[in-house]
């Protein structure tokens, strides 16, 4: 703030000195202020009044008439002898210029850094958007695949039920045939089947008839057929409870 006041004071002093010097020089040169270029209109005078007030006893030698440019040049010549101190020294101006260059360089680096970061953010944003689109496509594929699996599972279950129903009908038919035979003959026919198959056949009979046929079997194979039959009864009970 003090620097600005010092500069303003120097400027005002210089203008005042210029005005006083210019008027003094013009007066000493014998030129009327009203005839001076630039400022002459502020000092216009009445020639008739001056002639009437006093008549000169002698006519002074007329000064050579000069042009406006010559008058201004002469005035500037007088002012040239005065020297106003510069507001900044050369070292201060160089330091100021260096500081401005450094700040401009920092701003350029900062702007470049911001541009790089902005480009990186845009690239990352695009990458995230691409991943999001990929995940959405994968989710749609998984949902479609899951729907296909559900349909396939339902189809497989229908096929399994159909196969099981066919087998059940077959075991039912065999069970009716064996159950209609005499007990010793029926037991002999039952031994022609594997224990698991015999258990399925016995499962289609009432428990009393199945028990009678199992007790007719020889002791060596009796246990295998009884175990298979009890396992089959457990499966049937579990299926009914579900």
Secondary structure as GFF3:
##gff-version 3
##sequence-region A 1 242
A	DSSP	alpha_helix	2	28	.	.	.	ID=ss1
A	DSSP	three_ten_helix	33	35	.	.	.	ID=ss2
A	DSSP	three_ten_helix	40	43	.	.	.	ID=ss3
A	DSSP	alpha_helix	47	53	.	.	.	ID=ss4
A	DSSP	alpha_helix	68	79	.	.	.	ID=ss5
A	DSSP	alpha_helix	90	179	.	.	.	ID=ss6
A	DSSP	alpha_helix	183	190	.	.	.	ID=ss7
A	DSSP	alpha_helix	195	203	.	.	.	ID=ss8
A	DSSP	alpha_helix	207	215	.	.	.	ID=ss9
A	DSSP	alpha_helix	219	241	.	.	.	ID=ss10
###
